[in-house]
Amino acid sequence: MSDRSKATFEKRQKELKRQRKQKEKAAKQLARKEAKAPGTPQLPGEDPDLAGLVPGPNQPPPEEA
């Protein structure tokens, strides 16, 4: 009989560990999502990949539109 309660106890511990790991994973995902959020607002029509880049000294100045 004691074998059954040991198995039940181990199952419960395994389930608690799985739930704890899920919560940690969700917290990490949320932290990454918040860190990935843009810090500066983008101008309309501005390419997000090029936003904030400054041309180097050997590049011609950007063409003004």
PDB file of N, H, CA, C and O in Angstrom:
ATOM      1  N   MET A   1       0.808  -1.200   0.000  1.00  0.00           N
ATOM      2  CA  MET A   1       0.000   0.000   0.000  1.00  0.00           C
ATOM      3  C   MET A   1       0.853   1.267   0.000  1.00  0.00           C
ATOM      4  O   MET A   1       0.480   2.281  -0.590  1.00  0.00           O
ATOM      5  N   SER A   2       1.982   1.195   0.658  1.00  0.00           N
ATOM      6  H   SER A   2       2.285   0.371   1.138  1.00  0.00           H
ATOM      7  CA  SER A   2       2.800   2.405   0.727  1.00  0.00           C
ATOM      8  C   SER A   2       3.354   2.802  -0.642  1.00  0.00           C
ATOM      9  O   SER A   2       3.681   3.967  -0.874  1.00  0.00           O
ATOM     10  N   ASP A   3       3.458   1.819  -1.550  1.00  0.00           N
ATOM     11  H   ASP A   3       3.193   0.873  -1.361  1.00  0.00           H
ATOM     12  CA  ASP A   3       3.951   2.134  -2.891  1.00  0.00           C
ATOM     13  C   ASP A   3       3.004   3.068  -3.631  1.00  0.00           C
ATOM     14  O   ASP A   3       3.441   3.955  -4.364  1.00  0.00           O
ATOM     15  N   ARG A   4       1.710   2.865  -3.437  1.00  0.00           N
ATOM     16  H   ARG A   4       1.355   2.144  -2.842  1.00  0.00           H
ATOM     17  CA  ARG A   4       0.743   3.725  -4.116  1.00  0.00           C
ATOM     18  C   ARG A   4       0.855   5.176  -3.644  1.00  0.00           C
ATOM     19  O   ARG A   4       0.851   6.099  -4.458  1.00  0.00           O
ATOM     20  N   SER A   5       0.953   5.371  -2.350  1.00  0.00           N
ATOM     21  H   SER A   5       0.956   4.621  -1.689  1.00  0.00           H
ATOM     22  CA  SER A   5       0.998   6.746  -1.871  1.00  0.00           C
ATOM     23  C   SER A   5       2.314   7.413  -2.282  1.00  0.00           C
ATOM     24  O   SER A   5       2.347   8.621  -2.518  1.00  0.00           O
ATOM     25  N   LYS A   6       3.393   6.636  -2.369  1.00  0.00           N
ATOM     26  H   LYS A   6       3.366   5.655  -2.178  1.00  0.00           H
ATOM     27  CA  LYS A   6       4.670   7.197  -2.839  1.00  0.00           C
ATOM     28  C   LYS A   6       4.536   7.640  -4.294  1.00  0.00           C
ATOM     29  O   LYS A   6       4.995   8.721  -4.663  1.00  0.00           O
ATOM     30  N   ALA A   7       3.911   6.809  -5.114  1.00  0.00           N
ATOM     31  H   ALA A   7       3.538   5.931  -4.815  1.00  0.00           H
ATOM     32  CA  ALA A   7       3.721   7.156  -6.520  1.00  0.00           C
ATOM     33  C   ALA A   7       2.851   8.404  -6.646  1.00  0.00           C
ATOM     34  O   ALA A   7       3.122   9.278  -7.470  1.00  0.00           O
ATOM     35  N   THR A   8       1.810   8.480  -5.829  1.00  0.00           N
ATOM     36  H   THR A   8       1.590   7.770  -5.160  1.00  0.00           H
ATOM     37  CA  THR A   8       0.915   9.632  -5.860  1.00  0.00           C
ATOM     38  C   THR A   8       1.671  10.892  -5.439  1.00  0.00           C
ATOM     39  O   THR A   8       1.522  11.955  -6.041  1.00  0.00           O
ATOM     40  N   PHE A   9       2.480  10.750  -4.398  1.00  0.00           N
ATOM     41  H   PHE A   9       2.601   9.887  -3.908  1.00  0.00           H
ATOM     42  CA  PHE A   9       3.277  11.890  -3.924  1.00  0.00           C
ATOM     43  C   PHE A   9       4.242  12.346  -5.010  1.00  0.00           C
ATOM     44  O   PHE A   9       4.382  13.546  -5.245  1.00  0.00           O
ATOM     45  N   GLU A  10       4.907  11.412  -5.673  1.00  0.00           N
ATOM     46  H   GLU A  10       4.794  10.437  -5.483  1.00  0.00           H
ATOM     47  CA  GLU A  10       5.855  11.760  -6.736  1.00  0.00           C
ATOM     48  C   GLU A  10       5.146  12.419  -7.917  1.00  0.00           C
ATOM     49  O   GLU A  10       5.663  13.365  -8.511  1.00  0.00           O
ATOM     50  N   LYS A  11       3.961  11.913  -8.250  1.00  0.00           N
ATOM     51  H   LYS A  11       3.541  11.145  -7.767  1.00  0.00           H
ATOM     52  CA  LYS A  11       3.181  12.529  -9.337  1.00  0.00           C
ATOM     53  C   LYS A  11       2.835  13.968  -8.999  1.00  0.00           C
ATOM     54  O   LYS A  11       2.925  14.859  -9.844  1.00  0.00           O
ATOM     55  N   ARG A  12       2.438  14.184  -7.749  1.00  0.00           N
ATOM     56  H   ARG A  12       2.365  13.460  -7.063  1.00  0.00           H
ATOM     57  CA  ARG A  12       2.071  15.543  -7.317  1.00  0.00           C
ATOM     58  C   ARG A  12       3.282  16.473  -7.372  1.00  0.00           C
ATOM     59  O   ARG A  12       3.166  17.620  -7.802  1.00  0.00           O
ATOM     60  N   GLN A  13       4.436  15.984  -6.939  1.00  0.00           N
ATOM     61  H   GLN A  13       4.530  15.052  -6.590  1.00  0.00           H
ATOM     62  CA  GLN A  13       5.646  16.795  -6.974  1.00  0.00           C
ATOM     63  C   GLN A  13       6.040  17.120  -8.420  1.00  0.00           C
ATOM     64  O   GLN A  13       6.461  18.237  -8.719  1.00  0.00           O
ATOM     65  N   LYS A  14       5.899  16.143  -9.301  1.00  0.00           N
ATOM     66  H   LYS A  14       5.557  15.236  -9.057  1.00  0.00           H
ATOM     67  CA  LYS A  14       6.215  16.341 -10.709  1.00  0.00           C
ATOM     68  C   LYS A  14       5.278  17.387 -11.327  1.00  0.00           C
ATOM     69  O   LYS A  14       5.708  18.254 -12.087  1.00  0.00           O
ATOM     70  N   GLU A  15       4.003  17.285 -10.987  1.00  0.00           N
ATOM     71  H   GLU A  15       3.653  16.580 -10.370  1.00  0.00           H
ATOM     72  CA  GLU A  15       3.017  18.244 -11.501  1.00  0.00           C
ATOM     73  C   GLU A  15       3.307  19.656 -10.985  1.00  0.00           C
ATOM     74  O   GLU A  15       3.215  20.621 -11.744  1.00  0.00           O
ATOM     75  N   LEU A  16       3.656  19.785  -9.696  1.00  0.00           N
ATOM     76  H   LEU A  16       3.730  19.001  -9.080  1.00  0.00           H
ATOM     77  CA  LEU A  16       3.993  21.108  -9.148  1.00  0.00           C
ATOM     78  C   LEU A  16       5.226  21.691  -9.844  1.00  0.00           C
ATOM     79  O   LEU A  16       5.278  22.888 -10.129  1.00  0.00           O
ATOM     80  N   LYS A  17       6.200  20.849 -10.109  1.00  0.00           N
ATOM     81  H   LYS A  17       6.158  19.878  -9.878  1.00  0.00           H
ATOM     82  CA  LYS A  17       7.416  21.305 -10.798  1.00  0.00           C
ATOM     83  C   LYS A  17       7.067  21.780 -12.211  1.00  0.00           C
ATOM     84  O   LYS A  17       7.575  22.801 -12.675  1.00  0.00           O
ATOM     85  N   ARG A  18       6.194  21.028 -12.890  1.00  0.00           N
ATOM     86  H   ARG A  18       5.782  20.198 -12.514  1.00  0.00           H
ATOM     87  CA  ARG A  18       5.793  21.407 -14.251  1.00  0.00           C
ATOM     88  C   ARG A  18       5.062  22.748 -14.244  1.00  0.00           C
ATOM     89  O   ARG A  18       5.315  23.599 -15.097  1.00  0.00           O
ATOM     90  N   GLN A  19       4.156  22.938 -13.284  1.00  0.00           N
ATOM     91  H   GLN A  19       3.951  22.247 -12.591  1.00  0.00           H
ATOM     92  CA  GLN A  19       3.418  24.198 -13.183  1.00  0.00           C
ATOM     93  C   GLN A  19       4.351  25.361 -12.879  1.00  0.00           C
ATOM     94  O   GLN A  19       4.206  26.442 -13.449  1.00  0.00           O
ATOM     95  N   ARG A  20       5.312  25.142 -11.980  1.00  0.00           N
ATOM     96  H   ARG A  20       5.430  24.264 -11.517  1.00  0.00           H
ATOM     97  CA  ARG A  20       6.276  26.185 -11.622  1.00  0.00           C
ATOM     98  C   ARG A  20       7.109  26.575 -12.853  1.00  0.00           C
ATOM     99  O   ARG A  20       7.366  27.755 -13.088  1.00  0.00           O
ATOM    100  N   LYS A  21       7.520  25.578 -13.624  1.00  0.00           N
ATOM    101  H   LYS A  21       7.310  24.619 -13.433  1.00  0.00           H
ATOM    102  CA  LYS A  21       8.309  25.830 -14.829  1.00  0.00           C
ATOM    103  C   LYS A  21       7.481  26.613 -15.855  1.00  0.00           C
ATOM    104  O   LYS A  21       8.002  27.514 -16.513  1.00  0.00           O
ATOM    105  N   GLN A  22       6.203  26.273 -15.992  1.00  0.00           N
ATOM    106  H   GLN A  22       5.780  25.541 -15.458  1.00  0.00           H
ATOM    107  CA  GLN A  22       5.319  27.002 -16.914  1.00  0.00           C
ATOM    108  C   GLN A  22       5.198  28.463 -16.511  1.00  0.00           C
ATOM    109  O   GLN A  22       5.244  29.344 -17.370  1.00  0.00           O
ATOM    110  N   LYS A  23       5.044  28.736 -15.213  1.00  0.00           N
ATOM    111  H   LYS A  23       5.007  28.020 -14.516  1.00  0.00           H
ATOM    112  CA  LYS A  23       4.922  30.104 -14.729  1.00  0.00           C
ATOM    113  C   LYS A  23       6.206  30.887 -14.988  1.00  0.00           C
ATOM    114  O   LYS A  23       6.156  32.047 -15.395  1.00  0.00           O
ATOM    115  N   GLU A  24       7.361  30.251 -14.753  1.00  0.00           N
ATOM    116  H   GLU A  24       7.402  29.309 -14.422  1.00  0.00           H
ATOM    117  CA  GLU A  24       8.639  30.909 -15.003  1.00  0.00           C
ATOM    118  C   GLU A  24       8.795  31.223 -16.491  1.00  0.00           C
ATOM    119  O   GLU A  24       9.273  32.295 -16.861  1.00  0.00           O
ATOM    120  N   LYS A  25       8.396  30.299 -17.317  1.00  0.00           N
ATOM    121  H   LYS A  25       8.007  29.429 -17.016  1.00  0.00           H
ATOM    122  CA  LYS A  25       8.504  30.485 -18.763  1.00  0.00           C
ATOM    123  C   LYS A  25       7.599  31.640 -19.218  1.00  0.00           C
ATOM    124  O   LYS A  25       8.008  32.464 -20.036  1.00  0.00           O
ATOM    125  N   ALA A  26       6.387  31.697 -18.694  1.00  0.00           N
ATOM    126  H   ALA A  26       6.055  31.027 -18.029  1.00  0.00           H
ATOM    127  CA  ALA A  26       5.461  32.776 -19.049  1.00  0.00           C
ATOM    128  C   ALA A  26       6.006  34.125 -18.589  1.00  0.00           C
ATOM    129  O   ALA A  26       5.868  35.126 -19.292  1.00  0.00           O
ATOM    130  N   ALA A  27       6.623  34.152 -17.411  1.00  0.00           N
ATOM    131  H   ALA A  27       6.735  33.339 -16.839  1.00  0.00           H
ATOM    132  CA  ALA A  27       7.197  35.405 -16.901  1.00  0.00           C
ATOM    133  C   ALA A  27       8.353  35.856 -17.785  1.00  0.00           C
ATOM    134  O   ALA A  27       8.492  37.048 -18.062  1.00  0.00           O
ATOM    135  N   LYS A  28       9.182  34.917 -18.229  1.00  0.00           N
ATOM    136  H   LYS A  28       9.069  33.949 -18.003  1.00  0.00           H
ATOM    137  CA  LYS A  28      10.306  35.262 -19.117  1.00  0.00           C
ATOM    138  C   LYS A  28       9.789  35.787 -20.453  1.00  0.00           C
ATOM    139  O   LYS A  28      10.317  36.759 -20.993  1.00  0.00           O
ATOM    140  N   GLN A  29       8.752  35.137 -20.984  1.00  0.00           N
ATOM    141  H   GLN A  29       8.322  34.347 -20.546  1.00  0.00           H
ATOM    142  CA  GLN A  29       8.182  35.586 -22.256  1.00  0.00           C
ATOM    143  C   GLN A  29       7.633  37.000 -22.136  1.00  0.00           C
ATOM    144  O   GLN A  29       7.826  37.822 -23.032  1.00  0.00           O
ATOM    145  N   LEU A  30       6.955  37.284 -21.038  1.00  0.00           N
ATOM    146  H   LEU A  30       6.798  36.617 -20.310  1.00  0.00           H
ATOM    147  CA  LEU A  30       6.405  38.610 -20.821  1.00  0.00           C
ATOM    148  C   LEU A  30       7.523  39.641 -20.700  1.00  0.00           C
ATOM    149  O   LEU A  30       7.416  40.741 -21.242  1.00  0.00           O
ATOM    150  N   ALA A  31       8.587  39.291 -19.997  1.00  0.00           N
ATOM    151  H   ALA A  31       8.674  38.397 -19.556  1.00  0.00           H
ATOM    152  CA  ALA A  31       9.720  40.214 -19.843  1.00  0.00           C
ATOM    153  C   ALA A  31      10.368  40.496 -21.197  1.00  0.00           C
ATOM    154  O   ALA A  31      10.726  41.638 -21.486  1.00  0.00           O
ATOM    155  N   ARG A  32      10.522  39.463 -22.030  1.00  0.00           N
ATOM    156  H   ARG A  32      10.231  38.535 -21.795  1.00  0.00           H
ATOM    157  CA  ARG A  32      11.096  39.671 -23.369  1.00  0.00           C
ATOM    158  C   ARG A  32      10.182  40.547 -24.218  1.00  0.00           C
ATOM    159  O   ARG A  32      10.649  41.415 -24.956  1.00  0.00           O
ATOM    160  N   LYS A  33       8.886  40.316 -24.107  1.00  0.00           N
ATOM    161  H   LYS A  33       8.506  39.611 -23.508  1.00  0.00           H
ATOM    162  CA  LYS A  33       7.926  41.096 -24.893  1.00  0.00           C
ATOM    163  C   LYS A  33       7.979  42.570 -24.492  1.00  0.00           C
ATOM    164  O   LYS A  33       7.941  43.449 -25.352  1.00  0.00           O
ATOM    165  N   GLU A  34       8.066  42.843 -23.182  1.00  0.00           N
ATOM    166  H   GLU A  34       8.096  42.129 -22.483  1.00  0.00           H
ATOM    167  CA  GLU A  34       8.133  44.220 -22.703  1.00  0.00           C
ATOM    168  C   GLU A  34       9.452  44.870 -23.104  1.00  0.00           C
ATOM    169  O   GLU A  34       9.477  46.057 -23.429  1.00  0.00           O
ATOM    170  N   ALA A  35      10.546  44.116 -23.088  1.00  0.00           N
ATOM    171  H   ALA A  35      10.526  43.151 -22.824  1.00  0.00           H
ATOM    172  CA  ALA A  35      11.847  44.662 -23.463  1.00  0.00           C
ATOM    173  C   ALA A  35      11.903  44.948 -24.963  1.00  0.00           C
ATOM    174  O   ALA A  35      12.616  45.848 -25.406  1.00  0.00           O
ATOM    175  N   LYS A  36      11.152  44.181 -25.729  1.00  0.00           N
ATOM    176  H   LYS A  36      10.573  43.449 -25.369  1.00  0.00           H
ATOM    177  CA  LYS A  36      11.164  44.337 -27.182  1.00  0.00           C
ATOM    178  C   LYS A  36      10.305  45.527 -27.636  1.00  0.00           C
ATOM    179  O   LYS A  36      10.458  46.003 -28.761  1.00  0.00           O
ATOM    180  N   ALA A  37       9.419  46.002 -26.784  1.00  0.00           N
ATOM    181  H   ALA A  37       9.295  45.615 -25.870  1.00  0.00           H
ATOM    182  CA  ALA A  37       8.544  47.110 -27.137  1.00  0.00           C
ATOM    183  C   ALA A  37       9.380  48.335 -27.508  1.00  0.00           C
ATOM    184  O   ALA A  37      10.373  48.629 -26.844  1.00  0.00           O
ATOM    185  N   PRO A  38       8.992  49.039 -28.548  1.00  0.00           N
ATOM    186  CA  PRO A  38       9.785  50.197 -28.980  1.00  0.00           C
ATOM    187  C   PRO A  38       9.806  51.288 -27.915  1.00  0.00           C
ATOM    188  O   PRO A  38       8.779  51.605 -27.315  1.00  0.00           O
ATOM    189  N   GLY A  39      10.984  51.855 -27.691  1.00  0.00           N
ATOM    190  H   GLY A  39      11.818  51.597 -28.178  1.00  0.00           H
ATOM    191  CA  GLY A  39      11.137  52.894 -26.678  1.00  0.00           C
ATOM    192  C   GLY A  39      10.793  54.269 -27.213  1.00  0.00           C
ATOM    193  O   GLY A  39      10.358  55.139 -26.459  1.00  0.00           O
ATOM    194  N   THR A  40      10.983  54.471 -28.500  1.00  0.00           N
ATOM    195  H   THR A  40      11.336  53.764 -29.113  1.00  0.00           H
ATOM    196  CA  THR A  40      10.698  55.770 -29.096  1.00  0.00           C
ATOM    197  C   THR A  40       9.600  55.608 -30.138  1.00  0.00           C
ATOM    198  O   THR A  40       9.591  54.629 -30.884  1.00  0.00           O
ATOM    199  N   PRO A  41       8.682  56.554 -30.195  1.00  0.00           N
ATOM    200  CA  PRO A  41       7.630  56.464 -31.208  1.00  0.00           C
ATOM    201  C   PRO A  41       8.209  56.692 -32.602  1.00  0.00           C
ATOM    202  O   PRO A  41       9.149  57.466 -32.781  1.00  0.00           O
ATOM    203  N   GLN A  42       7.632  56.007 -33.579  1.00  0.00           N
ATOM    204  H   GLN A  42       6.868  55.378 -33.434  1.00  0.00           H
ATOM    205  CA  GLN A  42       8.097  56.130 -34.953  1.00  0.00           C
ATOM    206  C   GLN A  42       7.289  57.192 -35.686  1.00  0.00           C
ATOM    207  O   GLN A  42       6.104  57.400 -35.427  1.00  0.00           O
ATOM    208  N   LEU A  43       7.972  57.849 -36.602  1.00  0.00           N
ATOM    209  H   LEU A  43       8.935  57.680 -36.812  1.00  0.00           H
ATOM    210  CA  LEU A  43       7.296  58.828 -37.443  1.00  0.00           C
ATOM    211  C   LEU A  43       6.529  58.080 -38.530  1.00  0.00           C
ATOM    212  O   LEU A  43       6.962  57.015 -38.970  1.00  0.00           O
ATOM    213  N   PRO A  44       5.391  58.629 -38.969  1.00  0.00           N
ATOM    214  CA  PRO A  44       4.658  57.955 -40.048  1.00  0.00           C
ATOM    215  C   PRO A  44       5.493  57.965 -41.327  1.00  0.00           C
ATOM    216  O   PRO A  44       6.084  58.985 -41.680  1.00  0.00           O
ATOM    217  N   GLY A  45       5.539  56.842 -42.010  1.00  0.00           N
ATOM    218  H   GLY A  45       5.059  56.013 -41.724  1.00  0.00           H
ATOM    219  CA  GLY A  45       6.285  56.728 -43.248  1.00  0.00           C
ATOM    220  C   GLY A  45       7.762  56.426 -43.031  1.00  0.00           C
ATOM    221  O   GLY A  45       8.506  56.320 -44.006  1.00  0.00           O
ATOM    222  N   GLU A  46       8.202  56.288 -41.813  1.00  0.00           N
ATOM    223  H   GLU A  46       7.598  56.375 -41.021  1.00  0.00           H
ATOM    224  CA  GLU A  46       9.608  56.000 -41.536  1.00  0.00           C
ATOM    225  C   GLU A  46       9.810  54.490 -41.478  1.00  0.00           C
ATOM    226  O   GLU A  46       9.015  53.770 -40.874  1.00  0.00           O
ATOM    227  N   ASP A  47      10.882  54.020 -42.111  1.00  0.00           N
ATOM    228  H   ASP A  47      11.528  54.605 -42.601  1.00  0.00           H
ATOM    229  CA  ASP A  47      11.191  52.598 -42.113  1.00  0.00           C
ATOM    230  C   ASP A  47      11.690  52.199 -40.725  1.00  0.00           C
ATOM    231  O   ASP A  47      12.686  52.756 -40.264  1.00  0.00           O
ATOM    232  N   PRO A  48      11.033  51.248 -40.036  1.00  0.00           N
ATOM    233  CA  PRO A  48      11.450  50.896 -38.674  1.00  0.00           C
ATOM    234  C   PRO A  48      12.853  50.288 -38.617  1.00  0.00           C
ATOM    235  O   PRO A  48      13.529  50.392 -37.594  1.00  0.00           O
ATOM    236  N   ASP A  49      13.301  49.648 -39.721  1.00  0.00           N
ATOM    237  H   ASP A  49      12.752  49.564 -40.553  1.00  0.00           H
ATOM    238  CA  ASP A  49      14.645  49.075 -39.732  1.00  0.00           C
ATOM    239  C   ASP A  49      15.716  50.155 -39.791  1.00  0.00           C
ATOM    240  O   ASP A  49      16.834  49.942 -39.324  1.00  0.00           O
ATOM    241  N   LEU A  50      15.389  51.310 -40.359  1.00  0.00           N
ATOM    242  H   LEU A  50      14.480  51.483 -40.739  1.00  0.00           H
ATOM    243  CA  LEU A  50      16.369  52.380 -40.523  1.00  0.00           C
ATOM    244  C   LEU A  50      16.205  53.498 -39.505  1.00  0.00           C
ATOM    245  O   LEU A  50      16.995  54.442 -39.496  1.00  0.00           O
ATOM    246  N   ALA A  51      15.206  53.410 -38.660  1.00  0.00           N
ATOM    247  H   ALA A  51      14.564  52.644 -38.668  1.00  0.00           H
ATOM    248  CA  ALA A  51      14.936  54.467 -37.691  1.00  0.00           C
ATOM    249  C   ALA A  51      16.099  54.608 -36.715  1.00  0.00           C
ATOM    250  O   ALA A  51      16.560  53.620 -36.142  1.00  0.00           O
ATOM    251  N   GLY A  52      16.564  55.819 -36.533  1.00  0.00           N
ATOM    252  H   GLY A  52      16.190  56.621 -36.998  1.00  0.00           H
ATOM    253  CA  GLY A  52      17.616  56.099 -35.566  1.00  0.00           C
ATOM    254  C   GLY A  52      19.024  55.877 -36.070  1.00  0.00           C
ATOM    255  O   GLY A  52      19.976  56.142 -35.336  1.00  0.00           O
ATOM    256  N   LEU A  53      19.200  55.401 -37.298  1.00  0.00           N
ATOM    257  H   LEU A  53      18.427  55.186 -37.895  1.00  0.00           H
ATOM    258  CA  LEU A  53      20.538  55.198 -37.836  1.00  0.00           C
ATOM    259  C   LEU A  53      21.126  56.526 -38.295  1.00  0.00           C
ATOM    260  O   LEU A  53      20.427  57.376 -38.846  1.00  0.00           O
ATOM    261  N   VAL A  54      22.413  56.684 -38.057  1.00  0.00           N
ATOM    262  H   VAL A  54      22.980  55.993 -37.609  1.00  0.00           H
ATOM    263  CA  VAL A  54      23.119  57.898 -38.461  1.00  0.00           C
ATOM    264  C   VAL A  54      24.171  57.498 -39.484  1.00  0.00           C
ATOM    265  O   VAL A  54      24.931  56.564 -39.231  1.00  0.00           O
ATOM    266  N   PRO A  55      24.246  58.172 -40.638  1.00  0.00           N
ATOM    267  CA  PRO A  55      25.241  57.806 -41.639  1.00  0.00           C
ATOM    268  C   PRO A  55      26.657  58.061 -41.112  1.00  0.00           C
ATOM    269  O   PRO A  55      26.899  59.010 -40.366  1.00  0.00           O
ATOM    270  N   GLY A  56      27.579  57.192 -41.518  1.00  0.00           N
ATOM    271  H   GLY A  56      27.382  56.421 -42.123  1.00  0.00           H
ATOM    272  CA  GLY A  56      28.977  57.320 -41.106  1.00  0.00           C
ATOM    273  C   GLY A  56      29.670  58.464 -41.825  1.00  0.00           C
ATOM    274  O   GLY A  56      29.064  59.113 -42.678  1.00  0.00           O
ATOM    275  N   PRO A  57      30.951  58.728 -41.491  1.00  0.00           N
ATOM    276  CA  PRO A  57      31.670  59.859 -42.066  1.00  0.00           C
ATOM    277  C   PRO A  57      31.977  59.698 -43.556  1.00  0.00           C
ATOM    278  O   PRO A  57      32.195  60.698 -44.240  1.00  0.00           O
ATOM    279  N   ASN A  58      32.002  58.468 -44.075  1.00  0.00           N
ATOM    280  H   ASN A  58      31.825  57.656 -43.519  1.00  0.00           H
ATOM    281  CA  ASN A  58      32.339  58.249 -45.487  1.00  0.00           C
ATOM    282  C   ASN A  58      31.105  58.133 -46.373  1.00  0.00           C
ATOM    283  O   ASN A  58      31.224  57.832 -47.560  1.00  0.00           O
ATOM    284  N   GLN A  59      29.942  58.364 -45.818  1.00  0.00           N
ATOM    285  H   GLN A  59      29.846  58.609 -44.853  1.00  0.00           H
ATOM    286  CA  GLN A  59      28.725  58.252 -46.605  1.00  0.00           C
ATOM    287  C   GLN A  59      28.217  59.644 -46.975  1.00  0.00           C
ATOM    288  O   GLN A  59      28.320  60.586 -46.189  1.00  0.00           O
ATOM    289  N   PRO A  60      27.667  59.755 -48.185  1.00  0.00           N
ATOM    290  CA  PRO A  60      27.123  61.066 -48.570  1.00  0.00           C
ATOM    291  C   PRO A  60      25.906  61.414 -47.711  1.00  0.00           C
ATOM    292  O   PRO A  60      25.228  60.517 -47.209  1.00  0.00           O
ATOM    293  N   PRO A  61      25.629  62.691 -47.540  1.00  0.00           N
ATOM    294  CA  PRO A  61      24.464  63.083 -46.719  1.00  0.00           C
ATOM    295  C   PRO A  61      23.170  62.578 -47.364  1.00  0.00           C
ATOM    296  O   PRO A  61      23.096  62.463 -48.587  1.00  0.00           O
ATOM    297  N   PRO A  62      22.159  62.279 -46.561  1.00  0.00           N
ATOM    298  CA  PRO A  62      20.892  61.788 -47.115  1.00  0.00           C
ATOM    299  C   PRO A  62      20.231  62.866 -47.968  1.00  0.00           C
ATOM    300  O   PRO A  62      20.333  64.064 -47.703  1.00  0.00           O
ATOM    301  N   GLU A  63      19.559  62.390 -48.990  1.00  0.00           N
ATOM    302  H   GLU A  63      19.476  61.417 -49.206  1.00  0.00           H
ATOM    303  CA  GLU A  63      18.858  63.318 -49.874  1.00  0.00           C
ATOM    304  C   GLU A  63      17.620  63.845 -49.179  1.00  0.00           C
ATOM    305  O   GLU A  63      16.826  63.072 -48.641  1.00  0.00           O
ATOM    306  N   GLU A  64      17.457  65.116 -49.189  1.00  0.00           N
ATOM    307  H   GLU A  64      18.101  65.744 -49.626  1.00  0.00           H
ATOM    308  CA  GLU A  64      16.284  65.739 -48.563  1.00  0.00           C
ATOM    309  C   GLU A  64      15.118  65.670 -49.551  1.00  0.00           C
ATOM    310  O   GLU A  64      15.306  65.935 -50.738  1.00  0.00           O
ATOM    311  N   ALA A  65      13.956  65.329 -49.096  1.00  0.00           N
ATOM    312  H   ALA A  65      13.804  65.114 -48.132  1.00  0.00           H
ATOM    313  CA  ALA A  65      12.783  65.216 -49.959  1.00  0.00           C
ATOM    314  C   ALA A  65      11.939  66.450 -49.878  1.00  0.00           C
ATOM    315  O   ALA A  65      10.905  66.535 -50.540  1.00  0.00           O
TER     316      ALA A  65
END
